[in-house]
Amino acid sequence: MLGAMAVVGSLYWLACLGIVLYERQLTFQPNAHAVTPEASGLTGVKAGTLRSRDGATLVTWRVPPQPGQPTILYFHGNGDTLAYRARRVAAYQAAGYGVFMMAYRGYSGSTGAPSEAAIVGDALLAYDTLRGEGVAPRDIVLYGESLGTSVATQVAVIRPAAALILEAPFTSMMDAWRQFVPFLPVGLLLQDRFDTASIIGNVDMPLLVIHGGRDRMVGFGLGQRLYAAARAPKRFVGFPEAGHTTLYANGAMAAVRTFIADVRSGRVERP
């Protein structure tokens, strides 16, 4: 019995040590391969770069908006390349929206290594670049996908925009980890906490949350809890048959278009 307890205890502490040593390799799963918009089947999308304040080179994809349409400032999830989002870029383009999509450090040809602080700083740089080009806050829609929902929310707290859209959001990285390792003290171990729930109440713009009922990566309940913590005006649209990456295959684009149209027309009033 004592031997078995010793083995269990050793495994427990090894698991904790593994999180301390490899947290960022588990949280961030970048694909460093750079793919051009053209190679991804896109036309009218311009690839470019931003230079971060500490010298990192960040790959960007840009689409100009049609007259009277906003620009979606898009923050992606924790895996794969910008090319993985090509279909939704094309969908936004077809709707007339502008797109500014930035690849995090280590992703899609961007240099450097990702961390919460670095990504949020780069996200603010992307926002400020749009503003420096003359794009008004009323013409910027902040959009976060999965991990990017926390990034987008952090930007929304300190920069004005027309609206915030969160796709498959979580309350915090601690809660996301606890779905899979509820027995570990992740709250004491994580460096990058992405604690969206603690700041969502400070967001001062219309909010749309979309989430899949069959999401096995970020539980539907986490999205509901985050939504409950947010201020009005807000809208939650659930897709019972959608998983973590299949929201758009189950109708999410229609919800996004309706929300943006309602915000633009004043049917969703600002706080």
Sequence and secondary structure as in RCSB ss.txt:
>XXXX:A:sequence
MLGAMAVVGSLYWLACLGIVLYERQLTFQPNAHAVTPEASGLTGVKAGTLRSRDGATLVTWRVPPQPGQPTILYF
HGNGDTLAYRARRVAAYQAAGYGVFMMAYRGYSGSTGAPSEAAIVGDALLAYDTLRGEGVAPRDIVLYGESLGTS
VATQVAVIRPAAALILEAPFTSMMDAWRQFVPFLPVGLLLQDRFDTASIIGNVDMPLLVIHGGRDRMVGFGLGQR
LYAAARAPKRFVGFPEAGHTTLYANGAMAAVRTFIADVRSGRVERP
>XXXX:A:secstr
 HHHHHHHHHHHHHHHHHHHHHHHHHH EE      TGGGT SS EEEEEE TTS EEEEEEE   TT  EEEEE
  SEE GGGGHHHHHHHHHTT EEEEE  TTSTT  S   HHHHHHHHHHHHHHHHHTT  GGGEEEEEETHHHH
HHHHHHHHS  SEEEEES  S HHHHHHTT TTS HHHH S    GGGTGGG  S EEEEEETT SSS HHHHHH
HHHHS SSEEEEEETT  TT TGGGTHHHHHHHHHHHHHHTSS   
